[in-house]
Amino acid sequence: MTWAFQNSRGTFVVRQLTGMIARRIVGWADVGDELKKGEHFGMIRFGSRTEVYLPLDAEVLVKVGDRVTGGISVIARLR
């Protein structure tokens, strides 16, 4: 499942991918919904992988392999 978000600082894309075991993605956000900082908009049952695409000028604060928690972990700062 893929979500695209847009605000005054750019466009952000979040892509949730299922694995061999985790095949259930649940999405709560609908087109046109306004989300607040830290608000949950979907989840993968039993975990798997999430890809986040940020504007090129974003300062990334995590590295590949880090564990992050949705709505809690700060992964980047926007310039």
Distance bins in CASP14 RR format, pairs under 12 A and 6 or more apart:
PFRMAT RR
TARGET T0000
AUTHOR 0000-0000-0000
RMODE 2
METHOD distances of the structure
MODEL  1
1 13 0 0 0 0 0 1 0 0 0 0 0
1 14 0 0 0 0 1 0 0 0 0 0 0
1 15 1 0 0 1 0 0 0 0 0 0 0
1 16 1 0 1 0 0 0 0 0 0 0 0
1 17 0 0 0 0 1 0 0 0 0 0 0
1 18 0 0 0 0 1 0 0 0 0 0 0
1 23 0 0 0 0 0 1 0 0 0 0 0
1 24 0 0 0 0 0 1 0 0 0 0 0
1 25 1 0 1 0 0 0 0 0 0 0 0
1 26 0 0 0 0 1 0 0 0 0 0 0
1 27 1 0 0 1 0 0 0 0 0 0 0
1 28 0 0 0 0 0 1 0 0 0 0 0
1 29 0 0 0 0 1 0 0 0 0 0 0
1 41 0 0 0 0 0 1 0 0 0 0 0
1 42 1 0 0 1 0 0 0 0 0 0 0
1 43 0 0 0 0 0 1 0 0 0 0 0
1 44 0 0 0 0 1 0 0 0 0 0 0
1 48 0 0 0 0 0 1 0 0 0 0 0
1 50 0 0 0 0 1 0 0 0 0 0 0
1 51 0 0 0 0 0 1 0 0 0 0 0
2 12 0 0 0 0 0 1 0 0 0 0 0
2 13 1 0 0 1 0 0 0 0 0 0 0
2 14 1 0 0 1 0 0 0 0 0 0 0
2 15 1 0 1 0 0 0 0 0 0 0 0
2 16 1 0 0 1 0 0 0 0 0 0 0
2 17 0 0 0 0 1 0 0 0 0 0 0
2 25 0 0 0 0 0 1 0 0 0 0 0
2 27 0 0 0 0 0 1 0 0 0 0 0
2 29 0 0 0 0 0 1 0 0 0 0 0
2 41 0 0 0 0 0 1 0 0 0 0 0
2 42 0 0 0 0 0 1 0 0 0 0 0
2 50 0 0 0 0 0 1 0 0 0 0 0
2 51 0 0 0 0 1 0 0 0 0 0 0
2 52 0 0 0 0 0 1 0 0 0 0 0
2 53 0 0 0 0 1 0 0 0 0 0 0
3 11 0 0 0 0 0 1 0 0 0 0 0
3 12 0 0 0 0 1 0 0 0 0 0 0
3 13 1 0 0 1 0 0 0 0 0 0 0
3 14 1 0 1 0 0 0 0 0 0 0 0
3 15 1 0 0 1 0 0 0 0 0 0 0
3 16 0 0 0 0 1 0 0 0 0 0 0
3 25 0 0 0 0 0 1 0 0 0 0 0
3 27 0 0 0 0 1 0 0 0 0 0 0
3 28 0 0 0 0 0 1 0 0 0 0 0
3 29 1 0 0 1 0 0 0 0 0 0 0
3 30 0 0 0 0 0 1 0 0 0 0 0
3 31 0 0 0 0 1 0 0 0 0 0 0
3 32 0 0 0 0 0 1 0 0 0 0 0
3 33 0 0 0 0 1 0 0 0 0 0 0
3 35 0 0 0 0 1 0 0 0 0 0 0
3 39 0 0 0 0 0 1 0 0 0 0 0
3 40 0 0 0 0 0 1 0 0 0 0 0
3 41 1 0 0 1 0 0 0 0 0 0 0
3 42 0 0 0 0 1 0 0 0 0 0 0
3 50 0 0 0 0 0 1 0 0 0 0 0
3 51 0 0 0 0 0 1 0 0 0 0 0
3 52 0 0 0 0 0 1 0 0 0 0 0
3 53 0 0 0 0 0 1 0 0 0 0 0
4 10 0 0 0 0 0 1 0 0 0 0 0
4 11 1 0 0 1 0 0 0 0 0 0 0
4 12 1 0 0 1 0 0 0 0 0 0 0
4 13 1 0 1 0 0 0 0 0 0 0 0
4 14 0 0 0 0 1 0 0 0 0 0 0
4 15 0 0 0 0 1 0 0 0 0 0 0
4 29 0 0 0 0 0 1 0 0 0 0 0
4 31 0 0 0 0 1 0 0 0 0 0 0
4 32 0 0 0 0 0 1 0 0 0 0 0
4 35 0 0 0 0 0 1 0 0 0 0 0
4 41 0 0 0 0 0 1 0 0 0 0 0
4 52 0 0 0 0 0 1 0 0 0 0 0
4 53 0 0 0 0 1 0 0 0 0 0 0
5 11 1 0 0 1 0 0 0 0 0 0 0
5 12 1 0 1 0 0 0 0 0 0 0 0
5 13 1 0 0 1 0 0 0 0 0 0 0
5 14 1 0 0 1 0 0 0 0 0 0 0
5 29 0 0 0 0 1 0 0 0 0 0 0
5 31 0 0 0 0 0 1 0 0 0 0 0
5 32 0 0 0 0 0 1 0 0 0 0 0
5 33 0 0 0 0 1 0 0 0 0 0 0
5 34 0 0 0 0 1 0 0 0 0 0 0
5 35 1 0 0 1 0 0 0 0 0 0 0
5 36 0 0 0 0 0 1 0 0 0 0 0
5 37 0 0 0 0 0 1 0 0 0 0 0
5 38 0 0 0 0 0 1 0 0 0 0 0
5 39 0 0 0 0 0 1 0 0 0 0 0
5 41 0 0 0 0 1 0 0 0 0 0 0
5 52 0 0 0 0 0 1 0 0 0 0 0
5 53 0 0 0 0 0 1 0 0 0 0 0
5 54 0 0 0 0 0 1 0 0 0 0 0
5 55 0 0 0 0 0 1 0 0 0 0 0
5 78 0 0 0 0 0 1 0 0 0 0 0
6 12 1 0 0 1 0 0 0 0 0 0 0
6 13 0 0 0 0 1 0 0 0 0 0 0
6 31 0 0 0 0 0 1 0 0 0 0 0
6 32 0 0 0 0 0 1 0 0 0 0 0
6 34 0 0 0 0 0 1 0 0 0 0 0
6 35 0 0 0 0 0 1 0 0 0 0 0
6 55 0 0 0 0 0 1 0 0 0 0 0
7 34 0 0 0 0 1 0 0 0 0 0 0
7 35 0 0 0 0 1 0 0 0 0 0 0
7 36 0 0 0 0 0 1 0 0 0 0 0
7 37 0 0 0 0 0 1 0 0 0 0 0
7 55 0 0 0 0 0 1 0 0 0 0 0
7 78 0 0 0 0 1 0 0 0 0 0 0
8 55 0 0 0 0 0 1 0 0 0 0 0
8 78 0 0 0 0 1 0 0 0 0 0 0
9 54 0 0 0 0 1 0 0 0 0 0 0
9 55 1 0 0 1 0 0 0 0 0 0 0
9 56 0 0 0 0 0 1 0 0 0 0 0
9 57 0 0 0 0 1 0 0 0 0 0 0
9 58 0 0 0 0 1 0 0 0 0 0 0
9 76 0 0 0 0 0 1 0 0 0 0 0
9 77 0 0 0 0 0 1 0 0 0 0 0
9 78 1 0 1 0 0 0 0 0 0 0 0
9 79 0 0 0 0 1 0 0 0 0 0 0
10 53 0 0 0 0 0 1 0 0 0 0 0
10 54 0 0 0 0 1 0 0 0 0 0 0
10 55 1 0 1 0 0 0 0 0 0 0 0
10 56 0 0 0 0 0 1 0 0 0 0 0
10 57 0 0 0 0 1 0 0 0 0 0 0
10 58 0 0 0 0 1 0 0 0 0 0 0
10 78 1 0 0 1 0 0 0 0 0 0 0
10 79 0 0 0 0 0 1 0 0 0 0 0
11 52 0 0 0 0 0 1 0 0 0 0 0
11 53 0 0 0 0 1 0 0 0 0 0 0
11 54 0 0 0 0 1 0 0 0 0 0 0
11 55 1 0 0 1 0 0 0 0 0 0 0
11 56 0 0 0 0 0 1 0 0 0 0 0
11 58 0 0 0 0 0 1 0 0 0 0 0
11 78 0 0 0 0 0 1 0 0 0 0 0
12 35 0 0 0 0 0 1 0 0 0 0 0
12 41 0 0 0 0 0 1 0 0 0 0 0
12 51 0 0 0 0 0 1 0 0 0 0 0
12 52 1 0 0 1 0 0 0 0 0 0 0
12 53 1 0 0 1 0 0 0 0 0 0 0
12 54 1 0 1 0 0 0 0 0 0 0 0
12 55 1 0 0 1 0 0 0 0 0 0 0
12 56 0 0 0 0 0 1 0 0 0 0 0
12 58 0 0 0 0 1 0 0 0 0 0 0
12 75 0 0 0 0 0 1 0 0 0 0 0
12 76 0 0 0 0 1 0 0 0 0 0 0
12 78 0 0 0 0 1 0 0 0 0 0 0
13 50 0 0 0 0 0 1 0 0 0 0 0
13 51 1 0 0 1 0 0 0 0 0 0 0
13 52 1 0 0 1 0 0 0 0 0 0 0
13 53 1 0 1 0 0 0 0 0 0 0 0
13 54 0 0 0 0 1 0 0 0 0 0 0
13 55 0 0 0 0 0 1 0 0 0 0 0
14 25 0 0 0 0 0 1 0 0 0 0 0
14 27 0 0 0 0 0 1 0 0 0 0 0
14 29 0 0 0 0 1 0 0 0 0 0 0
14 35 0 0 0 0 0 1 0 0 0 0 0
14 40 0 0 0 0 0 1 0 0 0 0 0
14 41 1 0 0 1 0 0 0 0 0 0 0
14 42 0 0 0 0 1 0 0 0 0 0 0
14 43 0 0 0 0 0 1 0 0 0 0 0
14 44 0 0 0 0 0 1 0 0 0 0 0
14 49 0 0 0 0 0 1 0 0 0 0 0
14 50 1 0 0 1 0 0 0 0 0 0 0
14 51 1 0 0 1 0 0 0 0 0 0 0
14 52 1 0 1 0 0 0 0 0 0 0 0
14 53 1 0 0 1 0 0 0 0 0 0 0
14 54 0 0 0 0 1 0 0 0 0 0 0
14 70 0 0 0 0 0 1 0 0 0 0 0
14 71 0 0 0 0 0 1 0 0 0 0 0
14 75 0 0 0 0 0 1 0 0 0 0 0
15 25 0 0 0 0 0 1 0 0 0 0 0
15 42 0 0 0 0 0 1 0 0 0 0 0
15 44 0 0 0 0 0 1 0 0 0 0 0
15 48 0 0 0 0 0 1 0 0 0 0 0
15 49 0 0 0 0 1 0 0 0 0 0 0
15 50 1 0 0 1 0 0 0 0 0 0 0
15 51 1 0 1 0 0 0 0 0 0 0 0
15 52 1 0 0 1 0 0 0 0 0 0 0
15 53 1 0 0 1 0 0 0 0 0 0 0
16 22 0 0 0 0 1 0 0 0 0 0 0
16 23 0 0 0 0 0 1 0 0 0 0 0
16 24 0 0 0 0 0 1 0 0 0 0 0
16 25 1 0 1 0 0 0 0 0 0 0 0
16 26 0 0 0 0 1 0 0 0 0 0 0
16 27 0 0 0 0 1 0 0 0 0 0 0
16 29 0 0 0 0 0 1 0 0 0 0 0
16 41 0 0 0 0 0 1 0 0 0 0 0
16 42 1 0 0 1 0 0 0 0 0 0 0
16 43 0 0 0 0 1 0 0 0 0 0 0
16 44 1 0 1 0 0 0 0 0 0 0 0
16 45 0 0 0 0 0 1 0 0 0 0 0
16 47 0 0 0 0 1 0 0 0 0 0 0
16 48 1 0 0 1 0 0 0 0 0 0 0
16 49 1 0 0 1 0 0 0 0 0 0 0
16 50 1 0 1 0 0 0 0 0 0 0 0
16 51 0 0 0 0 1 0 0 0 0 0 0
16 52 0 0 0 0 0 1 0 0 0 0 0
16 70 0 0 0 0 0 1 0 0 0 0 0
17 23 0 0 0 0 0 1 0 0 0 0 0
17 25 0 0 0 0 1 0 0 0 0 0 0
17 44 0 0 0 0 1 0 0 0 0 0 0
17 47 0 0 0 0 0 1 0 0 0 0 0
17 48 1 0 1 0 0 0 0 0 0 0 0
17 49 1 0 1 0 0 0 0 0 0 0 0
17 50 1 0 0 1 0 0 0 0 0 0 0
17 51 1 0 0 1 0 0 0 0 0 0 0
17 52 0 0 0 0 0 1 0 0 0 0 0
18 24 1 0 0 1 0 0 0 0 0 0 0
18 25 1 0 0 1 0 0 0 0 0 0 0
18 26 0 0 0 0 0 1 0 0 0 0 0
18 43 0 0 0 0 0 1 0 0 0 0 0
18 44 1 0 0 1 0 0 0 0 0 0 0
18 45 0 0 0 0 1 0 0 0 0 0 0
18 46 0 0 0 0 1 0 0 0 0 0 0
18 47 0 0 0 0 1 0 0 0 0 0 0
18 48 1 0 1 0 0 0 0 0 0 0 0
18 49 0 0 0 0 1 0 0 0 0 0 0
18 50 0 0 0 0 0 1 0 0 0 0 0
19 25 0 0 0 0 0 1 0 0 0 0 0
19 44 0 0 0 0 1 0 0 0 0 0 0
19 45 0 0 0 0 0 1 0 0 0 0 0
19 46 0 0 0 0 1 0 0 0 0 0 0
19 47 0 0 0 0 1 0 0 0 0 0 0
19 48 1 0 1 0 0 0 0 0 0 0 0
19 49 1 0 0 1 0 0 0 0 0 0 0
19 50 0 0 0 0 0 1 0 0 0 0 0
20 46 0 0 0 0 0 1 0 0 0 0 0
20 47 0 0 0 0 0 1 0 0 0 0 0
20 48 0 0 0 0 1 0 0 0 0 0 0
20 49 0 0 0 0 0 1 0 0 0 0 0
21 44 0 0 0 0 0 1 0 0 0 0 0
21 45 0 0 0 0 1 0 0 0 0 0 0
21 46 1 0 1 0 0 0 0 0 0 0 0
21 47 0 0 0 0 1 0 0 0 0 0 0
21 48 0 0 0 0 1 0 0 0 0 0 0
22 43 0 0 0 0 0 1 0 0 0 0 0
22 44 1 0 1 0 0 0 0 0 0 0 0
22 45 1 0 0 1 0 0 0 0 0 0 0
22 46 1 0 1 0 0 0 0 0 0 0 0
22 47 1 0 1 0 0 0 0 0 0 0 0
22 48 1 0 1 0 0 0 0 0 0 0 0
22 49 0 0 0 0 1 0 0 0 0 0 0
22 50 0 0 0 0 0 1 0 0 0 0 0
23 44 0 0 0 0 1 0 0 0 0 0 0
23 45 0 0 0 0 1 0 0 0 0 0 0
23 46 0 0 0 0 1 0 0 0 0 0 0
23 47 0 0 0 0 0 1 0 0 0 0 0
23 48 0 0 0 0 1 0 0 0 0 0 0
24 42 0 0 0 0 0 1 0 0 0 0 0
24 43 0 0 0 0 1 0 0 0 0 0 0
24 44 1 0 0 1 0 0 0 0 0 0 0
24 45 1 0 1 0 0 0 0 0 0 0 0
24 46 1 0 0 1 0 0 0 0 0 0 0
24 47 0 0 0 0 1 0 0 0 0 0 0
24 48 0 0 0 0 1 0 0 0 0 0 0
25 41 0 0 0 0 0 1 0 0 0 0 0
25 42 1 0 0 1 0 0 0 0 0 0 0
25 43 1 0 0 1 0 0 0 0 0 0 0
25 44 1 0 1 0 0 0 0 0 0 0 0
25 45 1 0 0 1 0 0 0 0 0 0 0
25 46 0 0 0 0 0 1 0 0 0 0 0
25 47 0 0 0 0 1 0 0 0 0 0 0
25 48 0 0 0 0 1 0 0 0 0 0 0
25 49 0 0 0 0 0 1 0 0 0 0 0
25 50 0 0 0 0 1 0 0 0 0 0 0
26 40 0 0 0 0 1 0 0 0 0 0 0
26 41 0 0 0 0 1 0 0 0 0 0 0
26 42 1 0 1 0 0 0 0 0 0 0 0
26 43 1 0 1 0 0 0 0 0 0 0 0
26 44 1 0 0 1 0 0 0 0 0 0 0
26 45 1 0 0 1 0 0 0 0 0 0 0
26 46 0 0 0 0 0 1 0 0 0 0 0
26 47 0 0 0 0 0 1 0 0 0 0 0
27 33 0 0 0 0 0 1 0 0 0 0 0
27 40 0 0 0 0 1 0 0 0 0 0 0
27 41 1 0 0 1 0 0 0 0 0 0 0
27 42 1 0 1 0 0 0 0 0 0 0 0
27 43 1 0 0 1 0 0 0 0 0 0 0
27 44 0 0 0 0 1 0 0 0 0 0 0
27 45 0 0 0 0 0 1 0 0 0 0 0
28 35 0 0 0 0 1 0 0 0 0 0 0
28 39 0 0 0 0 1 0 0 0 0 0 0
28 40 1 0 0 1 0 0 0 0 0 0 0
28 41 1 0 1 0 0 0 0 0 0 0 0
28 42 1 0 1 0 0 0 0 0 0 0 0
28 43 0 0 0 0 1 0 0 0 0 0 0
29 35 1 0 0 1 0 0 0 0 0 0 0
29 36 0 0 0 0 0 1 0 0 0 0 0
29 39 0 0 0 0 1 0 0 0 0 0 0
29 40 0 0 0 0 1 0 0 0 0 0 0
29 41 1 1 0 0 0 0 0 0 0 0 0
29 42 1 0 0 1 0 0 0 0 0 0 0
29 43 0 0 0 0 0 1 0 0 0 0 0
30 41 0 0 0 0 1 0 0 0 0 0 0
30 42 0 0 0 0 0 1 0 0 0 0 0
31 41 0 0 0 0 0 1 0 0 0 0 0
32 41 0 0 0 0 0 1 0 0 0 0 0
33 39 0 0 0 0 1 0 0 0 0 0 0
33 40 0 0 0 0 0 1 0 0 0 0 0
33 41 1 0 0 1 0 0 0 0 0 0 0
33 42 0 0 0 0 0 1 0 0 0 0 0
34 41 0 0 0 0 0 1 0 0 0 0 0
35 41 1 0 1 0 0 0 0 0 0 0 0
35 42 0 0 0 0 0 1 0 0 0 0 0
35 71 0 0 0 0 0 1 0 0 0 0 0
36 71 0 0 0 0 0 1 0 0 0 0 0
37 70 0 0 0 0 0 1 0 0 0 0 0
37 71 0 0 0 0 1 0 0 0 0 0 0
37 72 0 0 0 0 0 1 0 0 0 0 0
37 74 0 0 0 0 0 1 0 0 0 0 0
37 78 0 0 0 0 0 1 0 0 0 0 0
38 69 0 0 0 0 0 1 0 0 0 0 0
38 70 1 0 0 1 0 0 0 0 0 0 0
38 71 1 1 0 0 0 0 0 0 0 0 0
38 72 1 0 0 1 0 0 0 0 0 0 0
38 73 0 0 0 0 1 0 0 0 0 0 0
38 74 0 0 0 0 1 0 0 0 0 0 0
38 75 0 0 0 0 0 1 0 0 0 0 0
39 70 0 0 0 0 1 0 0 0 0 0 0
39 71 1 0 0 1 0 0 0 0 0 0 0
39 72 0 0 0 0 0 1 0 0 0 0 0
40 69 0 0 0 0 0 1 0 0 0 0 0
40 70 1 0 0 1 0 0 0 0 0 0 0
40 71 1 0 0 1 0 0 0 0 0 0 0
40 72 0 0 0 0 0 1 0 0 0 0 0
41 50 0 0 0 0 0 1 0 0 0 0 0
41 70 0 0 0 0 1 0 0 0 0 0 0
41 71 0 0 0 0 1 0 0 0 0 0 0
42 50 0 0 0 0 1 0 0 0 0 0 0
42 70 0 0 0 0 1 0 0 0 0 0 0
42 71 0 0 0 0 0 1 0 0 0 0 0
43 50 0 0 0 0 1 0 0 0 0 0 0
43 69 0 0 0 0 0 1 0 0 0 0 0
43 70 0 0 0 0 1 0 0 0 0 0 0
43 71 0 0 0 0 0 1 0 0 0 0 0
44 50 1 0 0 1 0 0 0 0 0 0 0
44 51 0 0 0 0 0 1 0 0 0 0 0
44 70 0 0 0 0 0 1 0 0 0 0 0
47 67 0 0 0 0 0 1 0 0 0 0 0
47 70 0 0 0 0 0 1 0 0 0 0 0
49 64 0 0 0 0 0 1 0 0 0 0 0
49 65 0 0 0 0 0 1 0 0 0 0 0
49 67 0 0 0 0 0 1 0 0 0 0 0
49 68 0 0 0 0 0 1 0 0 0 0 0
50 62 0 0 0 0 0 1 0 0 0 0 0
50 67 0 0 0 0 0 1 0 0 0 0 0
50 68 0 0 0 0 1 0 0 0 0 0 0
50 69 0 0 0 0 0 1 0 0 0 0 0
50 70 0 0 0 0 1 0 0 0 0 0 0
50 71 0 0 0 0 0 1 0 0 0 0 0
50 73 0 0 0 0 0 1 0 0 0 0 0
50 75 0 0 0 0 0 1 0 0 0 0 0
51 64 0 0 0 0 0 1 0 0 0 0 0
51 75 0 0 0 0 0 1 0 0 0 0 0
52 58 0 0 0 0 1 0 0 0 0 0 0
52 60 0 0 0 0 1 0 0 0 0 0 0
52 61 0 0 0 0 0 1 0 0 0 0 0
52 62 0 0 0 0 1 0 0 0 0 0 0
52 64 0 0 0 0 0 1 0 0 0 0 0
52 66 0 0 0 0 0 1 0 0 0 0 0
52 68 0 0 0 0 1 0 0 0 0 0 0
52 70 0 0 0 0 0 1 0 0 0 0 0
52 73 0 0 0 0 0 1 0 0 0 0 0
52 75 1 0 0 1 0 0 0 0 0 0 0
52 76 1 0 0 1 0 0 0 0 0 0 0
53 60 0 0 0 0 0 1 0 0 0 0 0
53 75 0 0 0 0 0 1 0 0 0 0 0
53 76 0 0 0 0 0 1 0 0 0 0 0
54 60 1 0 0 1 0 0 0 0 0 0 0
54 61 0 0 0 0 0 1 0 0 0 0 0
54 62 0 0 0 0 0 1 0 0 0 0 0
54 75 0 0 0 0 1 0 0 0 0 0 0
54 76 1 0 1 0 0 0 0 0 0 0 0
54 77 0 0 0 0 1 0 0 0 0 0 0
54 78 1 0 0 1 0 0 0 0 0 0 0
54 79 0 0 0 0 0 1 0 0 0 0 0
55 76 0 0 0 0 1 0 0 0 0 0 0
55 77 0 0 0 0 0 1 0 0 0 0 0
55 78 1 0 0 1 0 0 0 0 0 0 0
55 79 0 0 0 0 1 0 0 0 0 0 0
56 76 0 0 0 0 0 1 0 0 0 0 0
56 78 0 0 0 0 0 1 0 0 0 0 0
56 79 0 0 0 0 1 0 0 0 0 0 0
57 76 0 0 0 0 0 1 0 0 0 0 0
57 77 0 0 0 0 0 1 0 0 0 0 0
57 78 1 0 0 1 0 0 0 0 0 0 0
57 79 1 0 1 0 0 0 0 0 0 0 0
58 74 0 0 0 0 0 1 0 0 0 0 0
58 75 0 0 0 0 1 0 0 0 0 0 0
58 76 1 0 1 0 0 0 0 0 0 0 0
58 77 1 0 0 1 0 0 0 0 0 0 0
58 78 1 0 1 0 0 0 0 0 0 0 0
58 79 1 0 0 1 0 0 0 0 0 0 0
59 74 0 0 0 0 0 1 0 0 0 0 0
59 75 0 0 0 0 0 1 0 0 0 0 0
59 76 1 0 0 1 0 0 0 0 0 0 0
59 77 1 0 1 0 0 0 0 0 0 0 0
59 78 1 0 0 1 0 0 0 0 0 0 0
59 79 1 0 0 1 0 0 0 0 0 0 0
60 66 0 0 0 0 0 1 0 0 0 0 0
60 68 0 0 0 0 0 1 0 0 0 0 0
60 74 0 0 0 0 0 1 0 0 0 0 0
60 75 1 0 0 1 0 0 0 0 0 0 0
60 76 1 0 1 0 0 0 0 0 0 0 0
60 77 0 0 0 0 1 0 0 0 0 0 0
60 78 0 0 0 0 0 1 0 0 0 0 0
60 79 0 0 0 0 0 1 0 0 0 0 0
61 68 0 0 0 0 1 0 0 0 0 0 0
61 73 0 0 0 0 1 0 0 0 0 0 0
61 74 1 0 1 0 0 0 0 0 0 0 0
61 75 1 0 1 0 0 0 0 0 0 0 0
61 76 1 0 1 0 0 0 0 0 0 0 0
61 77 1 0 0 1 0 0 0 0 0 0 0
61 78 0 0 0 0 0 1 0 0 0 0 0
62 68 1 0 0 1 0 0 0 0 0 0 0
62 69 0 0 0 0 0 1 0 0 0 0 0
62 70 0 0 0 0 0 1 0 0 0 0 0
62 73 1 0 0 1 0 0 0 0 0 0 0
62 74 0 0 0 0 1 0 0 0 0 0 0
62 75 1 0 1 0 0 0 0 0 0 0 0
62 76 1 0 0 1 0 0 0 0 0 0 0
62 77 0 0 0 0 0 1 0 0 0 0 0
63 75 0 0 0 0 0 1 0 0 0 0 0
63 76 0 0 0 0 0 1 0 0 0 0 0
64 75 0 0 0 0 0 1 0 0 0 0 0
65 75 0 0 0 0 0 1 0 0 0 0 0
66 73 0 0 0 0 1 0 0 0 0 0 0
66 74 0 0 0 0 0 1 0 0 0 0 0
66 75 0 0 0 0 1 0 0 0 0 0 0
67 73 0 0 0 0 1 0 0 0 0 0 0
67 75 0 0 0 0 0 1 0 0 0 0 0
68 74 0 0 0 0 1 0 0 0 0 0 0
68 75 1 0 1 0 0 0 0 0 0 0 0
68 76 0 0 0 0 0 1 0 0 0 0 0
69 75 0 0 0 0 0 1 0 0 0 0 0
END
